[in-house]
């Protein structure tokens, strides 16, 4: 791997682990300096980061942003995603209430739990693979629950439930968008 690829892999991992933009820039600068020093000394990038770049990035992120700081952000962002999906369900059906069955609830709880657990433990594996992992858990949970509990409606979610779920993750989403804009602005100024 080239130095640029290593830096990109680390940045991607740190973004999904909830490392704030300022800390991430500092970490990238430090890693870049270490990689350049190693190259000048005749060593390879592998001597700095080891064989597994993702494991290196994950361990550094855990040290920089411990689980106690990452968990609330991940939980809030999970609620934000759930709120977006729920809002989509309202818009697709063009209704103010969504009927929740046991299978619907089991599918989303299992998918969300698997996806959040994977993100907290391993970092990002990409959107498609993350959803595949969730679906591998969510679909069987929904099928088993439907066979056991049937098709009965447990409760109806009113329209105000979606914004309520969106609220905890909104500050994090806004902060991420602002940090990304600042990062692009700094990169443009550096050119």
C-alpha positions as CSV (number, residue, x, y, z in Angstrom):
1,X,0.0,0.0,0.0
2,X,1.1,3.5,-0.7
3,X,1.2,6.2,2.0
4,X,-1.9,7.9,0.5
5,X,-3.8,4.6,0.6
6,X,-2.8,4.0,4.2
7,X,-3.9,7.6,5.1
8,X,-7.2,7.2,3.3
9,X,-7.9,3.8,5.0
10,X,-7.2,5.3,8.4
11,X,-9.3,8.3,7.7
12,X,-12.3,6.2,6.7
13,X,-11.9,4.0,9.7
14,X,-11.7,7.0,12.1
15,X,-14.7,8.7,10.5
16,X,-16.9,5.7,11.2
17,X,-15.5,5.4,14.7
18,X,-16.6,8.9,15.7
19,X,-13.2,10.6,15.9
20,X,-13.9,14.3,15.6
21,X,-12.5,16.2,12.6
22,X,-9.8,18.2,14.5
23,X,-8.4,15.0,16.1
24,X,-8.5,13.2,12.8
25,X,-6.5,15.9,11.1
26,X,-4.0,15.8,13.9
27,X,-3.7,12.0,13.7
28,X,-3.4,12.1,9.9
29,X,-0.6,14.7,10.1
30,X,1.2,12.7,12.8
31,X,0.8,9.4,10.8
32,X,2.0,11.2,7.6
33,X,5.1,12.4,9.4
34,X,5.8,9.0,10.7
35,X,5.4,7.4,7.3
36,X,7.7,10.1,5.7
37,X,10.3,9.5,8.4
38,X,10.2,5.8,7.9
39,X,10.5,6.2,4.2
40,X,13.5,8.5,4.7
41,X,15.1,6.0,7.0
42,X,14.7,3.2,4.4
43,X,11.8,1.4,6.2
44,X,8.5,0.5,4.7
45,X,5.1,1.8,5.6
46,X,4.3,-1.7,6.9
47,X,7.0,-1.2,9.6
48,X,5.0,1.8,10.9
49,X,1.4,0.4,10.7
50,X,1.9,-3.3,10.6
51,X,0.3,-5.8,8.2
52,X,-3.3,-4.8,9.0
53,X,-4.0,-1.1,8.4
54,X,-7.6,-1.4,9.7
55,X,-6.5,-3.0,13.0
56,X,-3.9,-0.2,13.4
57,X,-6.5,2.5,12.7
58,X,-9.0,0.8,15.0
59,X,-6.5,0.6,17.9
60,X,-5.5,4.2,17.5
61,X,-9.1,5.3,17.4
62,X,-9.9,3.3,20.5
63,X,-7.1,5.0,22.3
64,X,-8.1,8.4,21.0
65,X,-11.8,8.1,21.3
66,X,-12.6,5.4,23.9
67,X,-15.8,3.4,23.9
68,X,-17.5,5.6,26.5
69,X,-17.2,8.5,24.0
70,X,-18.0,6.6,20.9
71,X,-21.1,4.8,22.2
72,X,-23.4,7.8,22.7
73,X,-22.5,9.1,19.2
74,X,-23.1,5.7,17.6
75,X,-26.4,5.3,19.5
76,X,-27.5,8.8,18.5
77,X,-26.6,8.2,14.8
78,X,-28.5,4.8,14.9
79,X,-31.6,6.7,16.1
80,X,-31.0,9.2,13.3
81,X,-30.9,6.5,10.7
82,X,-33.9,4.8,12.2
83,X,-35.8,8.2,12.1
84,X,-34.8,8.6,8.4
85,X,-36.0,5.1,7.5
86,X,-39.2,5.7,9.4
87,X,-39.7,9.0,7.7
88,X,-39.2,7.2,4.4
89,X,-41.9,4.7,5.4
90,X,-44.3,7.5,6.0
91,X,-43.5,9.2,2.7
92,X,-43.7,6.0,0.7
93,X,-47.1,5.0,2.1
94,X,-48.2,8.7,2.2
95,X,-49.7,8.2,5.7
96,X,-49.4,9.7,9.1
97,X,-49.2,6.3,10.9
98,X,-47.1,3.2,10.3
99,X,-48.4,-0.2,11.6
100,X,-45.7,-2.1,13.5
101,X,-45.9,-5.8,13.5
102,X,-43.7,-8.2,15.5
103,X,-41.8,-9.2,12.3
104,X,-41.2,-5.5,11.3
105,X,-39.9,-4.8,14.8
106,X,-37.7,-7.9,14.9
107,X,-36.2,-7.2,11.5
108,X,-35.2,-3.6,12.3
109,X,-34.0,-4.4,15.9
110,X,-31.8,-7.3,14.7
111,X,-30.5,-5.3,11.7
112,X,-29.8,-2.3,13.7
113,X,-28.1,-4.2,16.5
114,X,-25.9,-6.2,14.1
115,X,-24.9,-3.1,12.2
116,X,-24.1,-1.0,15.3
117,X,-22.3,-3.8,17.0
118,X,-20.2,-4.4,13.8
119,X,-19.4,-0.6,13.5
120,X,-18.4,-0.3,17.2
121,X,-16.2,-3.4,17.1
122,X,-14.6,-3.4,13.7
123,X,-15.2,0.0,12.1
124,X,-16.7,0.5,8.7
125,X,-16.9,-2.3,6.2
126,X,-18.7,-0.1,3.8
127,X,-22.4,0.6,3.4
128,X,-23.3,-2.4,1.2
129,X,-21.4,-5.0,3.3
130,X,-22.8,-3.4,6.5
131,X,-26.4,-3.8,5.2
132,X,-25.6,-7.4,4.1
133,X,-24.4,-8.2,7.6
134,X,-27.6,-6.7,9.0
135,X,-29.8,-8.4,6.6
136,X,-28.2,-11.8,7.3
137,X,-29.3,-11.3,10.8
138,X,-32.5,-9.3,10.3
139,X,-34.3,-11.4,7.7
140,X,-34.1,-14.7,9.7
141,X,-35.2,-12.8,12.8
142,X,-38.2,-11.4,10.9
143,X,-39.2,-14.8,9.4
144,X,-38.9,-16.6,12.7
145,X,-40.8,-13.9,14.5
146,X,-43.6,-13.8,11.9
147,X,-44.0,-17.6,12.1
148,X,-44.2,-17.4,15.9
149,X,-46.2,-14.2,16.5
150,X,-48.2,-13.9,13.3
151,X,-49.2,-10.8,11.3
152,X,-51.0,-8.9,14.1
153,X,-50.3,-5.2,14.5
154,X,-48.6,-4.4,17.8
155,X,-49.0,-0.7,17.6
156,X,-49.1,2.2,15.2
157,X,-46.3,4.8,15.1
158,X,-47.6,8.4,14.6
159,X,-45.8,10.8,12.3
160,X,-44.1,12.6,15.2
161,X,-42.1,9.5,16.1
162,X,-39.7,10.1,13.1
163,X,-38.6,13.6,14.2
164,X,-38.3,12.4,17.7
165,X,-35.8,9.7,16.6
166,X,-34.0,12.2,14.4
167,X,-33.3,14.7,17.2
168,X,-30.5,12.9,19.1
169,X,-28.4,12.4,16.0
170,X,-29.0,15.8,14.5
171,X,-26.2,17.6,16.3
172,X,-23.7,14.9,15.3
173,X,-24.9,15.0,11.7
174,X,-24.6,18.8,11.5
175,X,-21.2,18.7,13.1
176,X,-20.0,16.1,10.6
177,X,-21.3,18.1,7.7
178,X,-19.6,21.3,9.0
179,X,-16.3,19.4,9.7
180,X,-16.3,18.0,6.2
181,X,-16.9,21.5,4.7
182,X,-14.1,22.9,6.9
183,X,-11.8,20.1,5.8
184,X,-12.5,20.7,2.1
185,X,-12.0,24.4,2.6
186,X,-8.6,23.8,4.3
187,X,-7.5,21.4,1.5
188,X,-8.4,24.0,-1.2
189,X,-6.5,26.7,0.7
190,X,-3.5,24.4,1.0
191,X,-3.4,24.0,-2.8
